[in-house]
Amino acid sequence: MTSQENLPRLFRAIFGTQEEEITCAMCFELLDAYVDTEFTGADAAALLPYVHQHLDCCPQCYELYEGLQQIAGLD
């Protein structure tokens, strides 16, 4: 991703801070469940909102998420 493509994510990270957030380590622990939920067709963002919010703000975790999506055939 180019730096310009990262701008929307950067703005969300700065201005979208929530009172309760999860760390990268917590996100990593829940990422398999998040992708599995998507794989079943369920709304992962609704069921795991903190993971969704973290992925929206963290490029490193989002890269891991994209990799898991590819493995699961969801891309």
Secondary structure, DSSP 8 states (H G I E B T S, - for coil): --HHHHHHHHHHHHH---SS---HHHHHHHHHHHHHHHHTT--HHHHSHHHHHHHHH-HHHHHHHHHHHHHHT--
